[in-house]
Amino acid sequence: MAIDDRTLARAARAHWGIEKRVDWVLGVVFHDDLMRLRTGRGPNLIRHATAKDSLEACRKAAGWDQDYLQALINRTAQ
C-alpha cells in the first residue's frame, strides 16, 4: 500500500503539532529553557495531579504550599 504525499504531509504536521504543544508547556509554563537541572520529572508530577487548575497554577501552588508539593511528589494531589 503506497502512501500519497498529502497523507504523509498531514501525518508529519500532526506529529510536529504535538511536539510543539509539549515544547510550549515545557518552555512557557516550566521555563525549561532557563533550567539547568533537567530530570524530566517535574512536568509529569504536575500533569498527573487531579486538580482542575492550569499547569502553571499547579506549579505556583507547589512553590507556595509545602503540603501540596508533598502531595504532588507522593502523587496524591487533589
matplotlib code that plots the C-alpha trace (Angstrom):
import matplotlib.pyplot as plt

x = [0.0, 1.5, 1.0, 0.4, 2.1, -0.9, -1.4, 2.3, 2.4, -0.8, 0.8, 4.0, 2.2, 0.1, 3.2, 5.0, 1.9, 2.0, 5.7, 5.2, 2.4, 4.7, 7.6, 5.4, 4.3, 7.9, 9.2, 6.5, 4.9, 8.0, 10.7, 12.6, 14.9, 16.2, 16.6, 20.0, 18.8, 16.8, 15.3, 12.1, 10.0, 8.6, 6.2, 5.0, 4.2, 2.0, 0.3, -0.8, -2.4, -6.2, -6.7, -8.7, -6.3, -3.9, -0.4, 1.0, -1.4, -0.4, 3.3, 2.8, 0.8, 3.6, 6.0, 3.8, 2.4, 4.8, 1.8, 0.7, 4.2, 4.5, 1.1, 2.4, 5.5, 3.5, 1.0, -1.9, -2.7, -6.4]
y = [0.0, 3.3, 6.5, 9.6, 12.9, 14.6, 11.8, 11.8, 15.6, 15.5, 12.9, 14.8, 18.1, 16.3, 14.8, 18.2, 19.8, 17.6, 18.2, 22.0, 21.8, 19.8, 22.1, 25.1, 23.7, 23.0, 26.3, 28.7, 27.1, 25.5, 27.8, 24.7, 26.6, 28.5, 25.5, 23.9, 20.7, 18.5, 15.4, 15.3, 14.5, 17.9, 18.4, 14.8, 15.2, 18.2, 16.6, 13.6, 15.9, 15.6, 19.4, 21.3, 24.2, 25.0, 23.6, 27.0, 27.4, 23.9, 24.8, 28.0, 26.3, 23.7, 26.6, 28.3, 25.3, 22.6, 20.2, 20.5, 19.9, 16.8, 15.6, 16.1, 14.1, 11.3, 11.5, 12.2, 15.8, 16.6]
z = [0.0, -1.1, 0.9, -1.1, -0.5, 1.1, 3.7, 4.6, 4.9, 7.1, 9.4, 9.7, 10.6, 13.2, 14.8, 14.9, 16.2, 19.3, 19.7, 19.6, 22.2, 24.6, 24.0, 24.7, 28.0, 29.0, 27.7, 28.8, 31.9, 33.4, 31.9, 30.9, 28.6, 31.7, 33.9, 34.3, 36.1, 33.8, 35.3, 33.3, 36.4, 37.3, 34.5, 34.8, 38.5, 37.9, 34.8, 37.0, 39.6, 39.5, 40.1, 37.6, 37.7, 34.9, 34.9, 35.7, 38.7, 40.0, 39.6, 41.5, 44.2, 44.6, 45.2, 47.7, 49.6, 51.0, 51.7, 48.1, 46.9, 49.0, 47.7, 44.1, 44.9, 46.5, 43.6, 46.0, 45.0, 44.5]

ax = plt.figure().add_subplot(projection="3d")
ax.plot(x, y, z, "-o")
ax.set_aspect("equal")
plt.show()
